[in-house]
Amino acid sequence: MKTYYSLMLAFMVTFTATAQKKELKAAQKLVEASSFDAALNSLNANADLLSSAEPKYASYYHYLLGVTLQAKKEFFKVVTQLDKAKSIEKEAGLNKYTQLINANKPGFIADVVNQAVSENSDENFKEASELLYLAYELDNENLDYLYYAASSAINSGDFEKALPYYLTLKDKNYTGSVTKFYATEVATGVESEVDQNTYKIYKKSKDFTNLRTGLSESRLPEIVKNIALIHVSNGDNEAAMTSIKDARKLSPKDVGLILTEADLYIKIGDQSRFGLLMQEAIAQDPDNAMLYYNLGVVNGNEGKKEKAIEYYKKAIALDPVYEASYLNLASIILEGEAEIVEQMNSLGTSAADDRKYEQLKAKREGLFLAAVPYLEQLVKIKPNNKEAITTLKNIFGTIGDNANFKKYRDMLDAL
């Protein structure tokens, strides 16, 4: 009886192994024929039979499943299956599929990256970021993958995911700089960038001259800048300030960084430092209307009326269609009106007070008339600017210009 059961057990094991081998060969043929859907169906249908097989068949099963899933671009599942195949072989002292997996690794990473590029093109930035980070995990010596994973995370709006990626890049002093190759065509005198192989060919040609190489711009300032901006968006002003100072050491003339630092000083209430940074930004970008506008705001808030007017006028000269410059300029010109009205209301009925009243009235009208051209120009630029039209209506109503009062009243009613 013991012999009978032993023979039965041996027969069952042999039968099972034969069945496993048969199913694996059938799946392999489907893979080789690029019938990946059929291969996946077959492997899934026999999962219980094959995943519990002896190591040489179980590792084969997980390898085939990984290859099939790679063809179907289910890359995260691929990693799980291939890792399982390698783990089984390691425990069993085998190496067949581990070698195949390692040999295929560059091709697998290339597939992952190509899919990430496609996802980015379709604006599926979250998926692209996840794929690029997977590529980095598979090849953590290639920091380009991590950089682009962070960039895609930023594009998806996931700043929290991007932050640790950028911090890792900063800690590793990643620059992303690569050697670029340039050649100038003798006939045209035009320099163009070429690849390395073309560069080598041109070096031997008399048709090209001034062959040179150079490093591409470092990405590190951008990385540190983005770290700072993420801290700003998180409201962590202290961390943001530290990061901005680090970034500015790397790129002291970056206007964007100067403005980011300036914005932080506004948030902590240091308008004086903000103004100094605006001046620094103007030194780098003297034709930037927004910089002069910001200086107008700062000086107006500090009570420096004449300087504020000067800066607003400069902003308008550089950008004649920016509404806020006109509104702020008119507003600061009219700023003294409330005080004049208060003085007028405090006067008595004496002849001296009457003369003073007329003087104040004339001064008030002078403020109105100084503001009118800027408000009228703004209405020409933006005919539906309700604030400007209302102010003009009130001004002309106050000074008794009925024609213009009616004009702007009707414009207001038509809005």
C-alpha positions as CSV (number, residue, x, y, z in Angstrom):
1,M,0.0,0.0,0.0
2,K,2.8,2.4,0.8
3,T,4.5,1.7,-2.5
4,Y,1.1,2.4,-4.2
5,Y,0.8,5.8,-2.7
6,S,4.4,6.7,-3.4
7,L,3.9,5.8,-7.0
8,M,0.7,7.8,-7.2
9,L,2.4,10.9,-5.7
10,A,5.3,10.6,-8.1
11,F,2.8,10.3,-11.0
12,M,0.9,13.4,-9.8
13,V,4.1,15.5,-9.5
14,T,5.2,14.4,-12.9
15,F,1.8,15.1,-14.4
16,T,1.7,18.6,-12.7
17,A,5.2,19.5,-13.9
18,T,4.3,18.4,-17.4
19,A,1.2,20.5,-17.4
20,Q,3.1,23.5,-16.1
21,K,5.7,23.2,-18.7
22,K,3.1,22.8,-21.4
23,E,1.2,25.9,-20.4
24,L,4.4,28.0,-20.1
25,K,5.6,26.9,-23.6
26,A,2.1,27.8,-25.0
27,A,2.3,31.3,-23.4
28,Q,5.9,31.7,-24.7
29,K,4.7,31.0,-28.2
30,L,1.9,33.6,-27.8
31,V,4.5,36.2,-26.6
32,E,6.8,35.4,-29.5
33,A,3.9,35.9,-31.9
34,S,3.1,39.3,-30.2
35,S,-0.3,37.9,-29.2
36,F,0.0,39.6,-25.8
37,D,-3.7,39.7,-24.9
38,A,-4.0,35.9,-25.5
39,A,-0.7,35.4,-23.6
40,L,-2.0,37.4,-20.6
41,N,-5.3,35.5,-20.6
42,S,-3.5,32.2,-20.6
43,L,-1.1,33.2,-17.9
44,N,-3.9,34.6,-15.7
45,A,-6.0,31.5,-16.3
46,N,-3.2,29.3,-15.1
47,A,-2.0,31.5,-12.3
48,D,-2.7,29.0,-9.5
49,L,-0.9,26.2,-11.4
50,L,2.1,28.2,-12.4
51,S,2.8,30.6,-9.5
52,S,3.0,27.7,-7.1
53,A,5.3,25.6,-9.4
54,E,8.8,24.6,-8.6
55,P,11.3,27.5,-8.8
56,K,12.4,27.0,-12.4
57,Y,8.8,27.1,-13.6
58,A,7.5,29.7,-11.2
59,S,10.3,32.2,-12.1
60,Y,9.6,31.5,-15.8
61,Y,5.9,32.2,-15.2
62,H,6.6,35.6,-13.5
63,Y,9.1,36.5,-16.2
64,L,6.6,35.8,-19.0
65,L,3.9,37.7,-17.2
66,G,6.3,40.6,-16.8
67,V,7.2,40.6,-20.5
68,T,3.6,40.4,-21.5
69,L,2.6,43.3,-19.2
70,Q,5.5,45.4,-20.5
71,A,4.1,45.0,-24.0
72,K,0.8,46.2,-22.7
73,K,2.5,49.2,-21.0
74,E,1.4,48.2,-17.5
75,F,4.8,49.1,-16.2
76,F,4.3,49.1,-12.4
77,K,2.9,45.6,-12.6
78,V,5.9,44.6,-14.7
79,V,8.2,45.6,-11.9
80,T,6.2,43.5,-9.4
81,Q,6.4,40.4,-11.6
82,L,10.1,40.7,-12.6
83,D,11.1,41.3,-9.0
84,K,9.1,38.2,-8.0
85,A,10.9,36.1,-10.7
86,K,14.3,37.3,-9.5
87,S,13.4,36.7,-5.9
88,I,12.4,33.1,-6.6
89,E,15.6,32.5,-8.5
90,K,17.7,34.0,-5.8
91,E,16.2,31.7,-3.1
92,A,16.6,28.7,-5.4
93,G,20.2,29.5,-6.5
94,L,19.0,30.0,-10.1
95,N,19.9,32.8,-12.5
96,K,18.4,32.2,-15.9
97,Y,15.6,34.7,-15.9
98,T,17.5,37.1,-13.7
99,Q,20.0,37.4,-16.4
100,L,17.3,38.0,-19.1
101,I,15.6,40.6,-16.9
102,N,18.9,42.5,-16.3
103,A,19.7,42.4,-20.0
104,N,16.3,43.8,-20.8
105,K,16.4,46.5,-18.1
106,P,17.7,49.3,-20.4
107,G,14.9,48.5,-22.9
108,F,12.3,48.4,-20.2
109,I,13.5,51.8,-18.8
110,A,13.4,53.2,-22.4
111,D,9.8,52.0,-22.7
112,V,8.8,53.6,-19.4
113,V,10.4,56.9,-20.4
114,N,8.8,56.9,-23.9
115,Q,5.4,56.4,-22.3
116,A,6.1,59.3,-19.9
117,V,7.0,61.5,-22.9
118,S,3.7,60.5,-24.5
119,E,1.7,61.2,-21.3
120,N,3.4,64.6,-21.0
121,S,2.4,65.4,-24.6
122,D,-1.2,64.5,-23.7
123,E,-0.9,66.7,-20.6
124,N,-1.3,63.7,-18.3
125,F,1.3,65.2,-16.1
126,K,0.5,63.1,-13.0
127,E,0.9,59.8,-14.9
128,A,4.1,61.1,-16.5
129,S,5.6,62.1,-13.2
130,E,4.9,58.6,-11.7
131,L,6.5,56.9,-14.7
132,L,9.6,59.1,-14.7
133,Y,10.0,58.5,-11.0
134,L,9.7,54.7,-11.7
135,A,12.5,55.1,-14.3
136,Y,14.6,56.9,-11.6
137,E,14.0,54.1,-9.1
138,L,15.2,51.6,-11.8
139,D,18.3,53.7,-12.5
140,N,19.0,56.0,-9.6
141,E,22.2,57.1,-11.2
142,N,20.3,59.0,-13.9
143,L,19.1,62.1,-12.1
144,D,17.6,63.5,-15.3
145,Y,14.7,61.1,-14.7
146,L,14.1,62.6,-11.2
147,Y,14.4,66.1,-12.6
148,Y,11.7,65.5,-15.2
149,A,9.6,63.6,-12.6
150,A,9.7,66.8,-10.5
151,S,8.9,69.0,-13.5
152,S,5.8,66.9,-14.4
153,A,4.7,66.9,-10.8
154,I,4.8,70.7,-10.9
155,N,2.8,70.7,-14.1
156,S,0.2,68.5,-12.4
157,G,0.0,70.9,-9.5
158,D,1.3,68.3,-7.1
159,F,3.9,70.5,-5.3
160,E,4.2,68.2,-2.3
161,K,5.4,65.4,-4.6
162,A,7.8,67.7,-6.4
163,L,9.4,69.1,-3.3
164,P,11.3,65.9,-2.1
165,Y,12.4,65.3,-5.7
166,Y,13.9,68.8,-5.9
167,L,15.5,68.5,-2.5
168,T,17.2,65.3,-3.5
169,L,18.5,66.9,-6.7
170,K,19.8,69.9,-4.7
171,D,21.5,67.6,-2.2
172,K,23.2,65.7,-5.0
173,N,24.3,69.0,-6.6
174,Y,22.6,68.1,-9.8
175,T,23.1,70.5,-12.7
176,G,21.9,68.6,-15.7
177,S,24.6,70.3,-17.7
178,V,25.7,68.4,-20.9
179,T,28.3,69.1,-23.5
180,K,27.0,70.8,-26.6
181,F,28.7,71.0,-30.0
182,Y,28.7,73.9,-32.4
183,A,30.0,74.4,-35.9
184,T,30.0,77.5,-38.2
185,E,29.3,76.9,-41.9
186,V,32.0,78.8,-43.9
187,A,29.7,79.7,-46.8
188,T,27.0,81.4,-44.7
189,G,28.9,82.2,-41.5
190,V,26.0,80.8,-39.5
191,E,26.8,78.8,-36.4
192,S,24.5,75.9,-35.5
193,E,24.3,73.3,-32.8
194,V,25.1,69.7,-34.0
195,D,25.3,66.3,-32.4
196,Q,28.6,64.7,-31.4
197,N,28.9,62.5,-34.4
198,T,28.2,65.3,-36.8
199,Y,30.7,67.4,-34.9
200,K,33.4,64.8,-35.5
201,I,32.6,64.7,-39.2
202,Y,32.7,68.5,-39.5
203,K,36.1,68.7,-37.8
204,K,37.5,66.9,-40.9
205,S,35.6,69.1,-43.4
206,K,36.8,72.4,-44.9
207,D,33.2,73.6,-45.2
208,F,33.0,74.2,-41.4
209,T,35.0,76.4,-39.1
210,N,35.0,77.7,-35.5
211,L,34.1,74.3,-34.1
212,R,33.6,74.5,-30.4
213,T,32.0,72.9,-27.4
214,G,30.2,74.3,-24.4
215,L,28.2,73.2,-21.4
216,S,24.4,73.7,-21.4
217,E,23.0,76.0,-18.7
218,S,22.9,74.5,-15.2
219,R,19.4,73.5,-13.9
220,L,20.4,73.9,-10.3
221,P,19.3,77.6,-10.0
222,E,15.9,76.6,-11.3
223,I,15.7,73.7,-8.9
224,V,16.5,75.8,-5.9
225,K,14.1,78.5,-7.1
226,N,11.3,75.9,-7.4
227,I,12.1,74.7,-3.8
228,A,11.6,78.3,-2.6
229,L,8.4,78.8,-4.6
230,I,6.9,75.6,-3.2
231,H,7.8,76.8,0.4
232,V,6.1,80.1,-0.5
233,S,3.0,78.3,-1.7
234,N,3.0,76.3,1.6
235,G,3.2,79.5,3.6
236,D,6.6,78.5,5.1
237,N,8.2,81.9,4.8
238,E,11.3,80.9,6.8
239,A,12.1,77.9,4.7
240,A,11.3,79.9,1.6
241,M,13.6,82.7,2.5
242,T,16.5,80.3,3.2
243,S,15.9,78.6,-0.2
244,I,15.7,81.9,-2.1
245,K,19.0,83.1,-0.6
246,D,20.6,79.8,-1.7
247,A,19.1,80.3,-5.2
248,R,20.3,83.9,-5.5
249,K,23.8,82.9,-4.6
250,L,23.7,80.6,-7.7
251,S,21.8,83.1,-9.9
252,P,22.1,86.6,-8.5
253,K,20.7,88.4,-11.6
254,D,17.6,86.3,-11.9
255,V,14.7,88.8,-11.9
256,G,12.2,86.1,-11.0
257,L,14.2,85.2,-7.9
258,I,14.5,88.9,-7.0
259,L,10.7,89.3,-7.3
260,T,10.1,86.1,-5.3
261,E,12.3,87.4,-2.5
262,A,10.6,90.8,-2.7
263,D,7.2,89.2,-2.4
264,L,8.3,87.5,0.8
265,Y,9.3,90.8,2.3
266,I,5.9,92.2,1.4
267,K,4.3,89.2,3.3
268,I,6.4,89.9,6.4
269,G,5.6,93.6,6.2
270,D,9.1,94.9,5.2
271,Q,8.2,97.4,2.5
272,S,11.6,99.1,2.7
273,R,13.4,95.9,1.7
274,F,10.8,95.2,-1.0
275,G,11.5,98.6,-2.5
276,L,15.2,98.0,-2.5
277,L,14.7,94.7,-4.3
278,M,12.4,96.3,-6.9
279,Q,15.3,98.7,-7.6
280,E,17.6,95.8,-8.0
281,A,15.2,94.1,-10.4
282,I,14.9,97.3,-12.5
283,A,18.7,97.4,-12.8
284,Q,18.4,93.9,-14.4
285,D,15.2,94.6,-16.4
286,P,14.8,98.3,-16.9
287,D,12.0,98.0,-19.4
288,N,9.7,96.0,-17.2
289,A,6.6,98.1,-16.5
290,M,5.4,95.9,-13.6
291,L,8.6,96.7,-11.6
292,Y,7.8,100.4,-11.8
293,Y,4.2,99.8,-11.0
294,N,5.3,97.9,-7.8
295,L,7.6,100.7,-6.8
296,G,4.7,103.1,-7.3
297,V,2.6,101.0,-4.9
298,V,5.4,100.8,-2.3
299,N,6.1,104.5,-2.4
300,G,2.4,105.3,-2.2
301,N,2.0,103.1,0.8
302,E,5.0,104.9,2.4
303,G,3.4,108.3,1.8
304,K,6.0,109.3,-0.9
305,K,3.4,110.7,-3.2
306,E,5.6,112.4,-5.8
307,K,7.9,109.3,-6.1
308,A,4.8,107.1,-6.5
309,I,3.4,109.3,-9.3
310,E,6.8,109.3,-11.0
311,Y,6.9,105.5,-11.0
312,Y,3.3,105.1,-12.2
313,K,4.0,107.4,-15.1
314,K,7.0,105.4,-16.0
315,A,5.0,102.2,-15.8
316,I,2.4,103.7,-18.2
317,A,5.1,104.9,-20.6
318,L,6.4,101.3,-20.8
319,D,3.0,99.6,-20.8
320,P,0.2,102.0,-22.0
321,V,-2.6,99.4,-21.6
322,Y,-2.1,98.2,-18.0
323,E,-5.2,99.3,-16.2
324,A,-3.9,99.3,-12.6
325,S,-1.3,101.9,-13.3
326,Y,-3.9,104.4,-14.5
327,L,-6.2,103.7,-11.6
328,N,-3.5,103.9,-9.0
329,L,-2.1,107.1,-10.5
330,A,-5.5,108.7,-10.5
331,S,-6.1,107.5,-7.0
332,I,-2.9,108.9,-5.6
333,I,-3.5,112.2,-7.4
334,L,-6.9,112.4,-5.7
335,E,-5.6,111.3,-2.4
336,G,-5.6,114.8,-0.9
337,E,-9.2,115.6,-1.8
338,A,-10.7,114.4,1.6
339,E,-8.4,116.7,3.5
340,I,-9.3,119.7,1.3
341,V,-13.0,119.0,1.8
342,E,-12.5,118.7,5.6
343,Q,-10.8,122.1,5.5
344,M,-13.6,123.6,3.4
345,N,-16.2,122.3,5.8
346,S,-14.4,123.8,8.8
347,L,-14.5,127.4,7.5
348,G,-16.8,130.1,8.7
349,T,-18.7,132.8,6.9
350,S,-16.2,135.7,7.1
351,A,-14.8,137.3,4.0
352,A,-11.4,135.8,4.8
353,D,-13.0,132.4,5.1
354,D,-14.8,132.9,1.8
355,R,-11.5,133.7,0.1
356,K,-9.9,130.6,1.7
357,Y,-12.9,128.5,0.6
358,E,-12.4,129.6,-3.0
359,Q,-8.7,128.8,-2.9
360,L,-9.5,125.3,-1.5
361,K,-12.2,124.8,-4.1
362,A,-9.7,125.7,-6.9
363,K,-7.1,123.4,-5.4
364,R,-9.7,120.6,-5.2
365,E,-10.7,121.1,-8.9
366,G,-7.0,121.1,-9.8
367,L,-6.7,117.6,-8.3
368,F,-9.7,116.5,-10.3
369,L,-8.5,117.9,-13.5
370,A,-5.0,116.4,-13.0
371,A,-6.6,112.9,-12.6
372,V,-9.1,113.2,-15.5
373,P,-6.7,112.5,-18.4
374,Y,-5.5,109.2,-16.9
375,L,-9.1,108.1,-16.1
376,E,-10.3,109.1,-19.6
377,Q,-7.3,107.2,-21.2
378,L,-8.2,104.2,-19.2
379,V,-11.8,104.3,-20.4
380,K,-10.5,104.4,-24.0
381,I,-8.4,101.3,-23.3
382,K,-11.1,99.6,-21.3
383,P,-14.6,101.0,-22.0
384,N,-16.3,98.8,-19.4
385,N,-14.1,99.9,-16.5
386,K,-16.8,100.7,-14.0
387,E,-14.5,102.2,-11.4
388,A,-13.0,104.7,-13.8
389,I,-16.3,105.7,-15.3
390,T,-17.9,106.2,-11.9
391,T,-15.0,108.4,-10.8
392,L,-15.2,110.5,-13.9
393,K,-19.0,110.9,-13.5
394,N,-18.5,112.1,-9.9
395,I,-15.7,114.5,-10.8
396,F,-17.6,116.2,-13.6
397,G,-20.7,116.3,-11.4
398,T,-18.7,118.0,-8.6
399,I,-17.1,120.6,-10.8
400,G,-20.4,121.3,-12.6
401,D,-19.5,120.0,-16.1
402,N,-23.0,118.7,-17.0
403,A,-22.1,117.6,-20.5
404,N,-19.4,115.2,-19.3
405,F,-21.4,114.3,-16.2
406,K,-24.2,113.0,-18.5
407,K,-21.8,111.4,-20.8
408,Y,-20.3,109.2,-18.1
409,R,-23.6,108.7,-16.3
410,D,-25.0,107.2,-19.5
411,M,-22.0,105.1,-20.1
412,L,-22.3,103.7,-16.5
413,D,-26.0,103.0,-17.0
414,A,-25.3,101.1,-20.2
415,L,-22.9,98.7,-18.4
